[in-house]
Amino acid sequence: MTSTPATPPPRAASRLNRRVIAISIGAALGGFLFGFDSSVINGAVESIEGEFDLSAAFTGFAVAAALLGCAVGAWFAGTIANKYGRIRVMLIAATLFFMSAVGSGLAIGIWDLILWRIVGGLAVGAASVIAPAYIAEVSPAKFRGRLGSLQQLAIVTGIFAALLTGQLFADAAGGAAEEWLFGIEAWRLMFMAEAIPAMIYGVAALRLPESPRYLVGQSRDEDAAEVLRLFTGVQDVDAKIKEIEDSLHREEKQTLRDLRGHTLGLKPIVWTGILLSVFQQFVGINVIFYYSNTLWQSVGFDEGQAFLTSTITSVTNIVVTIVAILLVDKIGRRRLLLIGSSGMTLSLGLMAVAFSQAITDGAGEVTDFEGSWGTAAVIGANAFVVFFGATWGPVVWVLLGEMFPNRIRASALAVAAAAQWIANWTITVTFPSFASIGLTFAYGFYASMALLSLLFVFFRVPETKGMELEDMDADVRVKRGKFVESSRT
């Protein structure tokens, strides 16, 4: 991909430094808030609908509005990170999370609530960019995959915490719409609870070292050397800094224009990141989490059992993410994605076939299944969560954090993350329409996306296991998982 250097590369760390684990966990707190903020709305939806007398359609808009804020936050996070540093973006995100938590809990009207949810979306979008970029930039290449996977582990843990908090608050108050502590309704307290991890995230960010790649780009070589020595374990720090300088082209200012290329206006590697993000959402994972209660009730569970089963599913997601952390640096990113795409295609296909055997009422709602097809639908849904959680969930974040060259990493990751939030919003708002056509159609569509993702990974996604960030090159194309020289960008 690149020419062999005349001098040997600096020796990398042979074992994982506890300090780099600590700062990676600190950065991944943004992922926890990402997951918490995205899911906390679930336990409050019905109460919000009743409190502000909303139609179902407007409720859906209010829920999805935060996702558009996520796209905006992701888009601008890269530019801010390049200009002011990775830590500043974390502090901004922590502040926005705190404001959203308090503002949403005290909202006096629906437009007020939507505004604060969009503020939270800005924070989620920024966190979705900065955490994987920062973790990749402070991690030794040998351990970057498992450290990068901490982002996804934090996200799914945040989802679980939001579901558990909602359930506990609703149970304690006797219902999400009922008053509890200080005479405040439980659904409002669900939002306010996010202020606590937001403050912890802000305090943690103040104690984190700045990214050595950013410091070198700002001509702060001594500070960068200290971070490299203390946290990444690089022994020949001077050689590493020279390597970073060469990859940054420090004399060139970083802007979104650096992403331009001859493949539909962008560099091929940027398109690879965008499509990874889009496929991660187009397989329909958020449909399972946003609408899972409907599925469980359709196979005979009551409302309480459906809620409990959804919580158990979120725990399963945490467990399989831990499995991914153990595997990603051993068998590689590309192989995990291929396994995941294959498993998701089969499990989603099983769900599509199962729902073709569903019995519906006059309104088209599923009430039962022919024979044992209800069990097959449940098996398919859980298998899908396992395959996604162990592969596409964490591995995409790992790749987005490491696959782009130093000079364009923050900007390219911002574009890819913005595309991911737009794709998330698209899938979320189209599912009711898909479901009205039929759940066989909906899950058949997601299965076809999983199959396309398999082909995409095989032909377009590179293996980056063990590569140094300085070896990533924007001016390349990918052929069957390998970087090959390209004469055009």
C-alpha positions in Angstrom: 0.0 0.0 0.0 2.8 2.4 0.9 6.5 2.3 0.3 8.7 0.6 2.9 10.5 3.1 5.2 14.2 3.3 5.1 14.4 3.0 8.9 12.6 0.4 10.9 9.3 1.4 12.5 9.3 2.3 16.2 8.7 -0.6 18.5 5.2 -0.9 19.6 3.9 -2.0 23.0 4.0 -5.8 23.6 1.4 -5.7 26.4 -1.6 -3.7 27.3 -0.9 -0.7 29.5 -3.5 -0.2 32.3 -3.3 3.5 31.7 -4.5 3.2 28.1 -7.3 1.0 29.3 -8.3 3.6 31.8 -8.4 6.5 29.3 -10.2 4.4 26.7 -12.9 3.6 29.3 -13.1 7.3 30.1 -13.6 8.2 26.4 -16.1 5.4 26.0 -18.4 7.0 28.7 -19.6 9.1 25.7 -20.8 5.8 24.3 -22.7 5.0 27.5 -24.5 8.3 27.3 -25.0 7.7 23.5 -26.9 4.4 24.4 -28.7 5.9 27.4 -30.0 9.0 25.6 -31.1 6.9 22.6 -33.1 4.5 24.7 -34.4 6.6 27.6 -37.3 7.8 25.5 -38.7 4.3 25.2 -40.1 4.2 28.7 -41.5 7.7 28.4 -43.2 7.6 25.0 -46.8 6.7 26.2 -46.6 9.2 29.1 -45.4 12.0 26.8 -48.2 11.1 24.4 -50.8 11.5 27.2 -49.2 14.5 28.9 -49.2 16.6 25.7 -52.2 15.0 24.0 -50.3 13.9 20.9 -51.3 11.9 17.9 -49.3 8.7 17.2 -47.8 10.3 14.1 -46.6 13.4 15.9 -45.2 11.2 18.7 -43.2 9.4 16.1 -41.8 12.7 14.9 -40.9 13.8 18.4 -39.0 10.6 19.0 -37.2 10.6 15.6 -36.3 14.3 15.8 -33.4 13.6 18.2 -31.9 11.4 15.4 -31.6 14.4 13.1 -29.8 16.2 15.9 -27.4 13.3 16.0 -26.6 13.7 12.3 -25.8 17.4 12.8 -23.7 16.8 15.9 -21.7 14.1 14.1 -21.2 16.3 11.0 -19.7 19.2 13.0 -17.8 17.2 15.6 -14.9 16.4 13.2 -14.3 20.0 12.3 -14.3 21.1 16.0 -12.1 18.1 16.9 -9.5 19.1 14.3 -9.5 22.8 15.4 -9.8 22.6 19.2 -8.9 19.0 20.0 -10.6 15.7 20.9 -11.0 16.6 24.7 -12.9 19.8 23.9 -15.5 17.9 21.9 -16.0 15.5 24.8 -16.5 18.5 27.2 -19.0 20.1 24.8 -20.9 16.7 24.4 -21.0 16.3 28.2 -22.4 19.8 28.6 -25.1 19.2 26.0 -26.0 15.8 27.6 -26.5 17.5 30.9 -28.6 20.4 29.4 -30.8 17.9 27.5 -31.4 15.7 30.6 -32.5 18.6 32.8 -34.4 20.4 30.0 -36.3 17.3 28.9 -37.3 16.5 32.4 -38.6 20.1 33.0 -40.2 20.5 29.6 -43.5 22.4 29.7 -44.7 21.6 26.2 -44.0 19.3 23.3 -41.9 21.7 21.2 -39.9 22.5 24.4 -39.3 18.7 24.8 -38.4 18.3 21.1 -35.8 21.1 21.4 -34.1 19.5 24.3 -34.2 16.1 22.6 -32.4 17.7 19.6 -29.8 19.1 22.0 -29.3 15.6 23.3 -29.0 14.4 19.7 -26.2 16.9 19.1 -24.4 15.4 22.0 -25.0 11.8 20.9 -23.7 12.6 17.4 -20.6 14.3 18.7 -19.9 11.4 21.1 -20.4 8.9 18.2 -17.5 10.5 16.4 -15.1 11.5 19.1 -15.0 8.3 21.2 -13.9 5.9 18.4 -11.4 8.4 16.9 -9.8 9.2 20.3 -9.6 5.5 21.4 -8.0 4.6 18.0 -5.4 7.4 18.3 -4.3 6.5 21.8 -4.3 2.7 21.4 -1.4 0.4 20.4 -2.1 -1.2 17.1 -1.9 -4.7 18.6 -4.8 -4.0 21.0 -6.7 -1.3 19.1 -9.6 -3.6 18.2 -10.5 -4.6 21.7 -10.1 -1.1 23.0 -12.1 0.3 20.2 -14.9 -2.2 20.9 -15.3 -0.6 24.3 -17.3 2.1 22.5 -20.0 -0.5 21.5 -19.9 -2.2 24.9 -20.5 1.2 26.5 -23.4 1.9 24.1 -25.2 -1.4 24.8 -24.6 -0.9 28.5 -26.1 2.5 28.3 -29.2 1.0 26.5 -29.6 -1.5 29.3 -29.2 1.2 32.0 -31.9 3.3 30.3 -34.3 0.3 30.1 -33.6 -0.7 33.7 -33.9 2.9 35.0 -37.2 3.3 33.2 -38.6 0.0 34.5 -37.5 0.8 38.1 -38.8 4.3 38.1 -42.1 3.3 36.6 -42.5 0.4 39.1 -41.6 2.7 42.1 -44.1 5.4 41.0 -46.9 2.9 40.0 -46.6 4.0 36.4 -44.4 6.2 34.2 -47.1 9.0 34.2 -47.4 8.9 38.0 -45.7 11.3 40.4 -42.8 10.0 42.5 -39.8 11.8 44.1 -40.5 15.5 44.9 -43.9 15.3 43.2 -42.2 14.8 39.8 -43.6 12.3 37.3 -41.5 9.2 36.8 -41.1 9.8 33.0 -39.5 13.2 33.8 -37.1 11.7 36.3 -36.1 9.1 33.6 -34.7 12.0 31.6 -33.2 13.8 34.6 -31.3 10.6 35.6 -29.0 11.1 32.6 -27.5 14.2 34.2 -25.5 12.0 36.6 -23.5 10.1 34.0 -23.2 13.4 32.0 -21.4 15.0 34.9 -19.2 11.9 35.3 -18.3 12.1 31.6 -17.4 15.7 31.9 -15.1 15.2 34.9 -13.5 12.2 33.2 -12.8 14.2 30.0 -11.0 16.9 32.1 -8.6 14.2 33.3 -7.9 12.6 29.9 -4.7 13.4 27.9 -5.1 14.9 24.5 -4.7 12.6 21.4 -1.0 12.4 20.4 -2.0 12.7 16.8 -3.8 16.0 17.5 -0.8 17.3 19.6 1.7 16.6 16.8 -0.6 18.4 14.4 -0.5 21.4 16.7 3.4 21.3 16.9 3.2 20.2 20.5 5.7 17.4 20.1 6.8 17.3 23.7 3.3 16.8 25.0 2.7 14.1 22.3 5.9 12.3 23.3 4.7 12.2 27.0 1.3 10.7 26.0 3.0 8.2 23.7 5.5 7.2 26.4 3.1 6.9 29.3 0.0 5.5 27.6 0.8 3.7 24.4 4.1 2.2 25.4 6.0 3.2 22.3 9.8 2.9 23.0 11.2 5.0 20.2 9.0 8.1 20.7 11.0 10.4 18.4 10.6 7.9 15.5 6.9 7.6 16.2 6.4 11.4 16.2 8.3 11.7 12.9 6.0 8.9 11.5 2.9 10.8 12.6 4.2 14.1 11.2 4.8 12.5 7.8 1.2 11.1 7.7 -0.4 14.3 8.8 1.3 16.6 6.2 1.2 19.2 9.0 1.6 22.1 6.6 -1.9 21.4 5.1 -4.9 22.6 7.0 -7.5 19.9 7.6 -10.9 20.6 6.1 -13.8 18.6 4.6 -12.3 19.4 1.2 -9.6 16.9 2.0 -12.2 14.1 1.6 -12.8 14.9 -2.1 -11.8 12.3 -4.6 -12.8 10.9 -8.0 -15.3 8.3 -6.8 -18.6 10.3 -6.9 -16.8 13.2 -5.4 -15.2 11.5 -2.4 -12.1 9.3 -1.8 -12.9 5.6 -2.0 -12.0 5.0 1.6 -14.5 7.6 2.7 -17.3 5.9 0.7 -16.3 2.6 2.4 -16.8 4.2 5.8 -20.2 5.7 4.7 -21.5 2.4 3.4 -20.3 0.6 6.5 -22.4 3.0 8.6 -25.4 2.7 6.3 -25.4 -1.1 6.2 -25.1 -1.2 10.0 -28.5 0.5 10.3 -30.2 -0.8 7.2 -30.1 -4.4 8.5 -32.8 -3.1 10.9 -31.2 -3.5 14.3 -33.0 -0.6 15.8 -36.4 -2.0 14.7 -35.7 -5.0 17.0 -35.0 -2.7 20.0 -37.6 0.0 19.3 -40.4 -2.4 18.4 -39.5 -5.6 20.2 -42.4 -5.4 22.6 -44.8 -5.8 19.7 -43.0 -8.9 18.5 -43.0 -10.6 22.0 -46.7 -9.8 22.6 -47.6 -11.2 19.2 -46.2 -14.6 20.2 -48.3 -14.6 23.4 -46.3 -12.6 26.0 -48.2 -10.2 28.2 -47.0 -6.6 28.5 -44.8 -7.2 31.6 -43.2 -10.3 30.0 -42.6 -8.4 26.8 -40.8 -5.6 28.8 -38.7 -8.1 30.7 -37.8 -10.0 27.5 -36.6 -6.7 25.9 -34.4 -6.1 28.9 -33.0 -9.6 28.7 -32.3 -9.0 25.0 -30.3 -5.9 25.9 -28.2 -8.0 28.4 -27.6 -10.6 25.6 -26.3 -7.7 23.5 -23.8 -6.8 26.2 -22.6 -10.4 26.5 -22.0 -10.9 22.8 -20.2 -7.5 22.6 -17.8 -8.8 25.2 -17.3 -11.9 22.9 -16.5 -9.5 20.1 -13.9 -7.7 22.2 -12.2 -11.0 22.8 -12.2 -12.0 19.1 -11.6 -8.8 17.1 -7.8 -8.6 17.5 -7.5 -12.4 17.0 -9.5 -13.2 13.9 -9.8 -9.7 12.5 -12.4 -7.2 11.6 -13.2 -8.4 8.1 -13.8 -12.0 9.0 -16.1 -11.0 11.9 -18.1 -8.8 9.5 -18.5 -11.7 7.0 -19.6 -14.0 9.8 -22.1 -11.4 11.0 -23.5 -10.7 7.6 -24.1 -14.4 6.9 -25.8 -15.0 10.2 -28.0 -11.9 9.9 -29.1 -12.9 6.4 -30.2 -16.3 7.7 -31.8 -15.1 10.9 -33.7 -12.2 9.2 -34.7 -14.5 6.4 -36.2 -16.9 9.1 -38.1 -14.0 10.6 -39.5 -13.0 7.2 -40.7 -16.6 6.5 -42.1 -16.9 10.0 -44.2 -13.7 9.6 -45.6 -15.0 6.3 -47.3 -17.6 8.5 -48.7 -15.1 11.0 -52.4 -14.7 11.8 -53.5 -11.0 11.8 -56.7 -9.2 13.0 -58.8 -6.8 10.9 -56.3 -4.0 11.5 -53.4 -6.1 10.3 -51.8 -6.6 13.7 -50.2 -10.0 14.4 -52.2 -12.0 16.9 -50.8 -15.5 16.5 -48.8 -17.8 14.3 -49.5 -21.0 12.4 -47.9 -24.1 14.0 -44.5 -23.4 15.6 -43.7 -20.4 13.5 -44.0 -18.0 16.5 -41.1 -19.9 18.1 -39.2 -19.6 14.9 -39.8 -15.8 14.9 -38.4 -15.5 18.4 -35.4 -17.7 17.6 -34.7 -15.6 14.5 -34.9 -12.3 16.4 -32.6 -13.5 19.1 -30.1 -15.0 16.6 -30.1 -11.7 14.7 -29.2 -9.8 17.9 -26.4 -12.2 18.7 -24.9 -12.0 15.2 -25.2 -8.2 15.1 -23.9 -7.7 18.6 -20.9 -9.9 18.2 -19.9 -8.4 14.8 -21.4 -5.4 13.0 -22.3 -3.6 16.3 -18.8 -3.2 17.7 -16.6 -3.9 14.6 -18.0 -1.0 12.5 -17.0 1.5 15.3 -13.6 -0.1 15.4 -13.1 0.3 11.7 -14.4 3.8 11.5 -12.0 4.8 14.3 -8.9 3.3 12.6 -9.4 2.9 8.8 -9.0 6.6 7.8 -5.6 8.3 7.4 -4.5 10.6 10.3 -5.0 13.8 8.3 -8.6 13.1 7.5 -9.7 10.8 10.3 -11.9 13.2 12.3 -13.5 14.7 9.2 -14.1 11.4 7.5 -15.4 9.8 10.6 -17.8 12.7 11.1 -19.2 12.3 7.6 -19.6 8.5 8.1 -21.3 9.0 11.5 -23.6 11.6 10.1 -24.6 9.1 7.4 -25.2 6.5 10.1 -27.6 8.7 11.9 -29.5 9.6 8.8 -29.8 5.9 8.0 -31.0 5.2 11.6 -33.7 7.9 11.2 -34.7 6.5 7.8 -35.2 3.0 9.1 -36.9 4.2 12.3 -39.5 6.3 10.4 -40.1 3.8 7.6 -40.7 0.7 9.7 -44.4 1.6 10.4 -45.0 1.9 6.7 -43.1 -1.3 6.0 -45.1 -3.1 8.7 -48.4 -1.8 7.2 -47.4 -3.6 4.0 -46.5 -6.7 6.0 -43.8 -7.8 8.4 -42.7 -10.4 5.9 -41.9 -7.5 3.5 -40.1 -5.5 6.3 -37.9 -8.3 7.5 -37.3 -9.5 3.9 -36.0 -6.0 3.2 -33.6 -6.1 6.1 -32.5 -9.6 5.1 -31.7 -8.4 1.6 -29.6 -5.5 3.1 -27.7 -8.1 5.2 -27.0 -10.1 2.1 -25.8 -7.0 0.3 -23.6 -6.1 3.3 -21.9 -9.6 2.9 -21.0 -8.8 -0.7 -19.9 -5.3 0.2 -17.5 -6.5 2.9 -16.1 -9.2 0.7 -15.2 -6.8 -2.1 -14.7 -3.4 -0.5 -13.8 -3.6 3.2 -10.1 -3.9 4.1 -8.5 -5.8 7.0 -6.8 -3.4 9.3 -5.9 -5.8 12.2 -2.4 -5.0 13.5 -1.8 -2.0 11.1 -0.4 1.2 12.5 -2.6 4.3 12.0 0.2 5.9 10.0 0.0 3.1 7.5 -3.6 3.9 6.5 -3.7 5.6 3.1 -6.6 7.6 1.5 -5.2 7.2 -2.0 -6.0 3.6 -2.3 -8.7 1.3 -3.4 -9.7 -2.0 -1.9 -9.9 -5.3 -3.7 -11.2 -8.4 -1.8 -10.2 -7.0 1.6 -6.7 -5.8 0.6 -5.4 -2.4 0.0 -4.0 -2.0 -3.6 -2.3 0.9 -5.2 -4.4 3.4 -7.0 -3.4 6.2 -9.3 -6.5 8.2 -8.5 -8.0 9.4 -5.2 
